[in-house]
Amino acid sequence: MPGNPTTIHHQTPRRAEGRQDVPERSSRSEGPRAMPRWAVALLVLAACLVTLGYALFTGHIWEDSFITLRHSENLLQGEGLVYNPGERVHGFTSPINVLLLAAAHLVTGQSSYDATFWAYRVACIAAFAAGGVLLVKRIWDAFPGDANPAWFAAFLYLFSLKSVAFTTNGMETAFVLLFLAGTVYLLVRDEPGRWLARGLCWAGLMWTRPDGCVYIAALGLADAIFSPSPKRQLLPSLAKSAVVCAVVYGPWFAWAWTYYGSPVPHTVVAKSLVETGALGQFLGYMDNLLFYFLNHQGEMFRPIYAGLGDGNYFAGRLGSWPLNGLTRAAGIFCTAYWLLPVNDRLGRAASLSFAIVGVYFAFMMMPSPWYLPPEELLGMVTLTCGIVTLSAAACRRWYPRAGGRIRSLPAAVLFVVLAAGQVALFGLNAWQMKIQQAEVEMGNRAVVGNWLRDHGQSTDSVYLEPLGYIGYFSRMRMVDWPGLVAPQVVKLRGERFDRYSIMLELMPDWVVLRRGEINQLHAAGLRADFERNYVLAEQFDVTQALDSYRFLPGKPYVYSDAVFAVFRRKSTP
């Protein structure tokens, strides 16, 4: 039974954890030592330096951040919390993201997007540091008398490339990590009074992302299974936390429903398979769910869009990322660890949550990379607890006379290997994002947006997929695929129009296509219709600039936006 694991354990037994065979400690001084203040201060300083250094080195701003920023700017300009003025569409995902960006834009005098994002980064870096403190303190409490696991967890957190990247590039990730780390801090503790703090963390998750409910459900279930608290105390505690969450998140839920006509962000609707309907989508996913699940779990610790080159035009000549075997092994271990009959409540609870969230992402087939840092955090907890627990158990079984230092040697070796791999991937990712920002984001996508603004009217419509940079800098009315801010696109998708027949049905003033999308248009047999209505106005190609870099990891992702063609409608249809 999960609540009665076998005798392998890593924690100093305490009556608070349900152990009745050990006498209660006679004084507080004999209890687990709290994490020193100097360690907390060092961790906060390191978190600030790593994230600030990454931001200064890469200068990276994520594509979707500009989608949210345009909502925020329109709010301050009196247009409402909308993307296209006059069109009340819930085209952003995170309430806390859009509201804090609006606040950052306001306090910087609405001067520039760059000043706004730097002000927002300050809040994100603070949230990232606070989340790290909660995470490391939880590991510190789980291994009294041994600080090494806590420092290893801190190292994993500080150099988690997706967590650091999406903390500093304008997304809401840092706040997801903060509230998730707070929930993990309260996980599997025999403290019935923690319901209020847990409820506030749950509400924070909902304010940060609408799929926060997935993490709430996963961690709540893990707590119910592995907690040492009696179920008659734990279940009412979880129920009270749910009430707190509903009360705190309720105002936004009610306002969004009133303002947009639905509490569900339109981005969620647009990303679903409206072509097949809910039942068809579910059955289609179920056909290959195990494949998607195992593939996703194995990709969890890899860099941003690491698998983009699979089947891509650039895959053969550009190569892929290193350390794939190590990262995949880590992901599979985190998925299965909760099944092992070991006395590690925290690690197994985190592992079960990791697996549940992985099933959720498997239904997306290819979840966007900014969704992944919270699951990665659960993996960090699992790795840390699992390595220490299993290495100590192995030594006790095969080397029963080994001293404490010898028993900790296998864990130390694994810690060093994983830490070295983490740093290597972090450095490679930072170099990739620096080039991506300079050559692709500002050197190509922003250039396309500025060109459209100079050659068209603000009332012109533009059909494209990469909405962020081009939409923000052009300031035109965007009609995007798959319809994040364009309900008419989602409606046509439900009527079985495909990506390119929608374009010819709506007949926008401008069309922006990548090289691969032009090939898909021709393959769909729509070339003649398209050329009858549109003419090439300009082409933007930074391939030669990218080719000049002798070392560029993750090339398939970087090259995917190297070429854009802008087409102008010939006449009014």
C-alpha positions in Angstrom: 0.0 0.0 0.0 1.3 3.5 -0.8 0.6 4.7 2.8 2.6 1.7 4.2 5.8 1.5 2.1 8.6 -1.0 2.8 11.5 -0.5 5.1 13.7 1.4 2.7 13.7 5.0 3.9 15.8 8.1 3.8 14.3 10.3 6.5 14.9 10.5 10.2 11.8 8.9 11.6 9.5 11.3 13.4 6.2 10.9 15.1 4.8 13.7 12.9 5.3 11.5 9.9 3.2 8.7 11.3 6.1 6.5 12.7 5.0 5.0 16.0 8.0 2.9 16.6 10.4 5.7 17.5 10.0 7.7 20.7 9.3 11.4 20.4 12.2 13.7 20.6 12.8 15.2 24.0 13.6 18.7 22.8 13.3 20.9 19.8 17.1 21.2 19.6 17.3 17.6 18.6 14.8 18.0 15.7 15.7 18.6 12.1 17.8 21.7 11.6 16.2 24.5 9.7 17.8 25.8 6.5 20.2 28.5 7.6 19.5 32.1 6.6 22.8 32.4 4.8 21.8 29.4 2.6 18.5 31.1 1.8 20.3 34.4 1.0 22.8 32.5 -1.2 20.1 30.8 -3.1 18.2 34.0 -3.7 21.3 35.7 -4.9 22.2 32.8 -7.3 18.7 32.8 -8.7 18.8 36.5 -9.4 22.3 36.3 -11.0 21.5 33.3 -13.2 18.2 34.7 -14.6 19.5 38.3 -14.9 22.7 37.0 -16.7 20.6 34.9 -19.1 18.4 37.8 -19.9 21.3 40.2 -20.5 23.2 37.6 -22.6 20.3 36.4 -24.8 17.9 39.5 -24.7 15.3 37.0 -25.7 11.6 37.8 -25.8 9.2 35.0 -26.6 6.8 35.2 -29.5 3.7 34.8 -27.4 4.7 37.6 -25.0 4.0 40.2 -27.7 0.5 38.7 -28.1 -0.2 39.3 -24.4 1.5 42.7 -24.4 -0.7 44.0 -27.2 -3.7 43.1 -25.0 -2.1 45.0 -22.1 -1.4 48.1 -24.2 -4.9 48.2 -25.7 -6.3 48.0 -22.1 -4.2 51.1 -21.1 -5.2 52.9 -24.3 -8.9 52.5 -23.5 -9.6 49.9 -26.2 -10.4 47.1 -23.6 -8.5 43.9 -22.8 -8.5 42.8 -26.5 -6.0 42.1 -29.2 -7.8 43.6 -32.2 -9.6 46.8 -31.1 -13.4 46.4 -31.3 -13.2 42.6 -31.2 -13.8 41.3 -27.7 -11.9 38.0 -27.9 -10.1 36.3 -24.9 -6.8 36.0 -26.9 -4.4 35.6 -24.0 -4.0 32.7 -21.6 -2.7 34.0 -18.3 -4.6 36.6 -16.2 -1.5 37.4 -14.0 0.7 37.8 -17.1 -1.6 40.2 -18.9 -2.3 42.3 -15.8 1.3 42.5 -14.7 2.5 43.5 -18.2 -0.1 46.2 -18.1 1.2 47.4 -14.7 4.8 47.2 -16.0 3.9 49.2 -19.1 2.2 51.8 -16.9 5.0 52.3 -14.4 7.5 52.7 -17.3 5.5 55.5 -18.7 4.2 53.4 -21.7 7.6 54.3 -23.3 8.6 51.1 -25.1 8.1 47.4 -25.2 11.7 46.9 -24.0 11.3 49.0 -20.9 8.0 47.1 -20.2 9.6 43.7 -20.4 12.5 44.7 -18.2 10.1 45.9 -15.5 8.1 42.7 -15.9 11.4 40.6 -15.6 12.0 42.1 -12.2 8.8 40.7 -10.9 9.4 37.3 -12.6 12.9 37.0 -11.3 11.6 37.7 -7.7 9.0 35.0 -8.2 11.6 32.6 -9.6 13.8 33.1 -6.6 11.0 32.7 -4.1 9.9 29.4 -5.8 13.5 28.1 -5.6 13.6 28.8 -1.9 10.3 26.9 -1.3 11.5 24.0 -3.4 14.9 23.7 -1.7 13.5 24.1 1.8 11.2 21.2 1.1 14.1 19.0 0.1 16.1 20.2 3.1 13.3 19.2 5.4 13.0 15.8 3.7 16.6 14.9 4.3 17.5 16.2 7.8 21.2 16.1 8.5 22.2 15.9 4.8 22.4 19.2 2.9 23.6 17.6 -0.3 20.2 16.7 -1.8 19.0 20.3 -1.2 21.9 21.8 -3.0 21.5 19.4 -5.8 17.8 20.3 -6.2 18.9 24.0 -6.1 21.4 23.3 -8.9 18.8 21.6 -11.0 16.4 24.5 -10.5 18.8 27.3 -11.1 20.1 25.8 -14.4 16.8 24.4 -15.7 17.0 25.9 -19.2 13.3 26.1 -19.9 12.5 27.5 -16.5 15.1 30.2 -16.7 14.3 31.0 -20.4 10.6 31.4 -19.8 11.1 33.3 -16.6 13.0 36.0 -18.4 11.4 36.1 -21.9 8.0 37.6 -20.9 5.9 34.6 -20.1 4.1 33.7 -16.9 6.3 30.7 -16.0 8.0 32.1 -12.9 4.6 32.5 -11.2 3.5 29.0 -12.1 6.8 27.8 -10.5 6.3 29.9 -7.4 2.8 28.6 -6.7 3.6 25.0 -7.7 6.7 25.1 -5.4 4.5 26.4 -2.6 2.1 23.4 -3.2 5.1 21.0 -3.2 6.4 22.6 0.0 3.1 21.6 1.7 2.9 18.2 0.1 2.7 15.0 2.2 3.1 16.9 5.6 1.2 15.8 8.6 -0.1 19.3 9.2 -4.0 19.5 9.0 -3.8 23.3 9.3 -2.1 23.8 6.0 -5.4 24.0 4.1 -5.3 27.8 3.9 -1.8 28.1 2.5 -2.5 25.2 0.1 -5.7 26.9 -1.1 -3.9 30.2 -1.8 -1.3 28.3 -3.8 -4.0 26.6 -5.8 -5.7 29.9 -6.5 -2.3 31.3 -7.6 -2.0 28.5 -10.1 -5.4 29.3 -11.5 -4.6 33.0 -11.8 -1.5 32.1 -13.6 -2.8 29.5 -16.1 -6.2 28.0 -16.7 -4.7 24.5 -16.7 -3.6 25.1 -13.2 -6.5 22.8 -12.3 -4.5 19.9 -13.8 -1.7 20.5 -11.3 -4.2 20.9 -8.5 -5.8 17.6 -9.3 -2.5 15.8 -9.7 -1.0 17.1 -6.5 -4.2 16.7 -4.5 -4.5 13.0 -5.6 -0.8 12.4 -4.7 -1.3 14.0 -1.3 -4.3 11.9 -0.6 -2.4 8.7 -1.5 1.0 9.4 0.1 0.2 11.8 3.0 0.9 10.5 6.5 -2.2 12.3 7.7 -5.3 10.3 8.5 -7.8 10.4 5.6 -10.5 11.7 8.0 -8.3 14.8 8.5 -6.8 15.1 5.1 -9.9 15.0 2.9 -11.7 17.9 4.7 -8.4 19.8 4.5 -8.3 19.3 0.7 -11.9 20.3 0.5 -11.3 23.6 2.4 -8.4 24.3 0.2 -10.6 23.9 -2.9 -13.1 26.4 -1.3 -10.3 28.9 -0.8 -9.1 28.5 -4.3 -12.7 29.0 -5.7 -13.2 32.2 -3.6 -9.9 33.8 -4.6 -10.1 32.9 -8.3 -13.8 33.4 -8.6 -13.7 37.2 -9.3 -11.6 36.7 -12.4 -13.7 33.7 -13.5 -16.9 35.8 -13.2 -15.5 38.9 -14.9 -14.1 36.9 -17.9 -17.4 35.2 -18.4 -19.2 38.5 -18.3 -16.7 40.4 -20.5 -15.9 37.7 -23.1 -19.0 35.6 -22.9 -17.0 32.5 -21.7 -14.6 31.9 -18.8 -12.5 29.7 -21.1 -9.7 31.6 -23.0 -10.2 31.5 -26.7 -6.6 30.4 -27.0 -7.7 27.1 -25.4 -10.6 26.7 -27.9 -8.3 27.5 -30.9 -5.7 25.0 -29.9 -8.2 22.2 -29.6 -9.1 20.0 -32.6 -12.4 21.6 -33.4 -12.3 19.9 -36.8 -13.1 16.5 -35.2 -15.3 17.6 -32.2 -14.6 16.7 -28.6 -15.5 13.0 -28.9 -13.5 12.5 -32.1 -10.5 14.4 -30.6 -10.6 12.2 -27.5 -10.9 8.9 -29.4 -8.1 10.0 -31.8 -5.8 10.7 -28.9 -6.6 7.4 -27.2 -5.4 5.5 -30.3 -1.9 6.7 -29.7 -1.9 7.9 -26.1 0.7 5.5 -24.8 3.1 6.5 -27.6 2.6 10.2 -27.1 2.9 9.8 -23.3 6.2 7.9 -23.4 7.6 10.1 -26.1 6.7 13.3 -24.1 8.1 12.0 -20.8 11.3 11.1 -22.5 11.6 14.6 -24.0 10.8 16.4 -20.8 14.4 17.4 -19.9 15.5 18.2 -23.4 15.9 21.8 -24.7 13.2 24.0 -26.2 11.8 22.5 -29.4 14.6 19.9 -29.3 12.5 17.5 -31.4 11.4 20.0 -34.1 13.9 18.6 -36.6 12.3 15.2 -36.7 10.9 14.9 -40.2 11.7 18.5 -40.9 13.4 19.8 -44.1 16.5 20.8 -42.0 16.8 17.6 -40.0 19.2 15.8 -42.2 21.8 18.4 -42.7 21.6 20.2 -39.3 21.8 17.5 -36.6 20.2 17.5 -33.2 21.0 18.0 -29.5 23.4 16.0 -27.4 22.7 14.0 -24.2 19.4 12.6 -25.5 20.0 9.3 -23.7 20.6 10.9 -20.4 17.6 13.2 -20.5 15.3 10.4 -21.7 16.4 8.1 -18.9 15.7 10.9 -16.4 12.2 11.4 -17.8 11.3 7.7 -17.7 12.7 7.3 -14.2 10.6 10.2 -12.9 7.5 8.7 -14.6 7.9 5.2 -13.0 9.5 6.0 -9.5 6.1 6.3 -7.7 5.5 2.6 -8.4 8.5 1.5 -6.3 7.7 0.3 -2.8 10.1 2.6 -1.0 9.5 4.8 2.0 9.8 8.2 0.2 6.5 9.9 0.4 7.7 13.2 -1.1 9.5 11.7 -4.1 6.8 9.2 -4.9 4.1 11.9 -4.6 6.1 14.1 -7.0 6.6 11.2 -9.4 2.9 10.4 -9.5 2.1 14.1 -10.2 4.8 14.1 -12.9 3.1 11.1 -14.5 -0.4 12.5 -14.3 0.7 15.8 -15.8 2.5 13.8 -18.5 -0.8 12.2 -19.5 -2.4 15.6 -19.8 0.4 16.8 -22.1 0.2 13.5 -24.1 -3.3 14.6 -25.2 -1.7 17.7 -26.8 0.7 15.5 -28.8 3.2 18.4 -29.0 2.7 20.7 -26.0 4.3 24.2 -26.3 7.6 24.4 -24.5 6.4 27.1 -22.0 3.9 24.6 -20.6 6.7 22.2 -19.5 8.7 23.9 -16.6 6.1 23.0 -13.9 6.3 19.3 -14.8 10.0 19.6 -14.9 10.0 21.0 -11.3 8.1 17.9 -10.2 10.8 15.9 -12.0 13.5 17.7 -10.1 11.9 16.7 -6.8 11.6 13.1 -8.0 15.2 12.9 -9.2 16.6 14.3 -6.0 14.6 12.1 -3.7 14.8 9.0 -5.8 18.5 9.1 -6.3 19.2 9.5 -2.6 16.7 6.9 -1.5 17.7 4.2 -4.0 21.4 4.7 -3.7 21.2 4.4 0.1 19.0 1.3 -0.3 21.4 -0.4 -2.7 24.4 0.2 -0.4 22.5 -1.2 2.6 21.7 -4.3 0.6 24.9 -5.0 -1.1 27.4 -3.3 1.2 25.7 -3.4 4.7 29.0 -2.5 6.5 29.7 0.6 4.4 29.9 3.9 6.3 27.7 6.9 5.6 30.1 8.5 3.2 30.4 5.3 1.1 26.6 4.9 1.1 26.3 8.5 -0.3 28.9 7.9 -3.0 26.5 6.5 -5.7 24.1 9.5 -5.2 27.0 11.9 -5.4 28.2 10.4 -8.7 24.7 10.6 -10.2 24.4 14.2 -8.9 27.6 15.2 -10.7 26.6 13.5 -14.0 23.2 15.1 -14.1 24.5 18.5 -12.9 27.2 18.5 -15.6 24.6 17.6 -18.3 22.3 20.3 -17.0 25.0 23.0 -17.3 26.0 21.8 -20.7 22.5 22.0 -22.1 21.9 25.3 -20.3 24.9 26.9 -22.0 24.1 25.5 -25.4 20.5 26.8 -25.1 21.6 30.3 -24.1 23.8 30.5 -27.2 21.0 29.3 -29.4 18.5 31.8 -27.9 21.0 34.7 -28.3 21.2 33.9 -32.1 17.5 33.3 -32.3 16.7 36.7 -30.8 19.2 38.6 -32.9 18.7 37.0 -36.3 15.2 35.6 -36.3 13.1 37.5 -33.8 14.4 41.0 -34.3 16.3 40.4 -37.6 13.4 38.8 -39.4 10.0 38.6 -37.7 10.1 42.2 -36.3 11.4 43.4 -39.7 8.4 41.8 -41.4 6.0 43.5 -38.9 7.6 46.9 -39.5 7.5 46.5 -43.2 3.8 45.7 -43.1 3.2 48.8 -41.0 5.0 51.0 -43.5 3.3 49.5 -46.6 -0.2 49.1 -45.4 -3.0 50.6 -43.3 -3.8 49.8 -39.7 -7.2 48.6 -40.8 -5.7 46.1 -43.2 -6.1 42.4 -42.3 -3.2 40.0 -42.2 -3.4 36.2 -42.3 -0.5 34.3 -40.7 0.5 31.8 -38.1 3.4 33.5 -36.1 1.2 36.2 -34.5 3.5 37.7 -31.9 6.3 39.9 -33.4 4.6 40.5 -36.7 1.3 41.4 -35.2 2.8 43.6 -32.5 5.1 45.6 -34.8 2.6 45.9 -37.7 -0.3 47.1 -35.5 -2.7 45.7 -38.2 -5.8 43.6 -37.7 -4.5 40.0 -37.4 -6.4 37.0 -38.6 -4.2 34.2 -37.3 -4.0 30.4 -37.7 -5.3 28.5 -35.7 -7.4 31.4 -34.5 -6.0 32.5 -31.2 -7.5 36.0 -31.7 -9.7 35.2 -34.7 -13.0 33.3 -33.9 -13.9 33.3 -37.6 -10.9 31.0 -38.3 -12.0 28.6 -35.5 -15.6 28.6 -37.0 -14.3 27.7 -40.4 -12.1 25.0 -39.0 -15.2 23.5 -37.4 -16.8 23.5 -40.9 -13.8 21.4 -42.2 -11.9 24.2 -43.9 -8.2 23.6 -43.8 -5.4 26.2 -43.2 -5.2 27.4 -46.8 -8.8 27.1 -47.9 -9.6 29.4 -44.9 -7.2 31.9 -46.3 -9.0 32.0 -49.7 -12.4 32.0 -48.0 -11.6 35.1 -45.8 -9.4 36.9 -48.5 -7.4 39.0 -46.1 -5.4 42.0 -47.4 -2.1 40.5 -46.7 -0.8 36.9 -46.3 2.5 36.0 -44.6 3.9 32.5 -45.2 7.0 30.6 -44.3 8.8 28.6 -47.0 7.4 25.3 -45.8 3.9 26.8 -45.8 4.2 27.8 -49.4 5.1 24.3 -50.3 2.1 23.0 -48.3 -0.2 25.5 -50.2 1.0 24.1 -53.5 0.7 20.5 -52.3 -3.0 21.2 -51.4 -3.7 22.1 -55.0 -4.5 25.8 -54.3 -1.6 27.4 -56.1 -3.6 28.6 -59.1 -6.4 30.1 -56.9 -3.8 31.8 -54.7 -1.8 33.3 -57.5 -5.0 34.5 -59.1 -5.7 36.6 -56.0 -2.3 37.4 -54.5 1.0 38.7 -55.7 4.4 38.5 -53.9 5.1 41.8 -52.3 8.4 41.1 -50.5 10.5 38.2 -49.2 12.6 38.2 -46.1 15.4 35.6 -45.8 18.1 35.4 -43.1 19.4 32.0 -44.1 22.8 33.4 -45.0 23.1 35.2 -41.7 22.4 32.0 -39.9 24.8 30.0 -42.1 27.6 32.4 -41.0 27.5 30.9 -37.5 30.0 28.0 -37.3 28.4 26.7 -34.1 24.6 26.8 -33.7 22.9 24.1 -31.6 19.2 23.3 -32.3 19.4 24.6 -35.9 16.0 23.1 -37.0 14.1 25.4 -34.6 16.2 28.5 -35.5 15.9 27.9 -39.3 12.2 27.3 -39.2 11.5 31.0 -39.3 14.5 32.0 -41.5 12.3 32.8 -44.6 9.0 34.7 -44.8 7.2 35.8 -48.0 4.6 38.6 -47.8 1.8 38.5 -50.3 -0.6 41.4 -51.1 -4.1 40.9 -52.4 -4.4 42.0 -56.0 -7.9 43.6 -55.8 -11.0 43.6 -53.8 -12.6 40.2 -54.3 
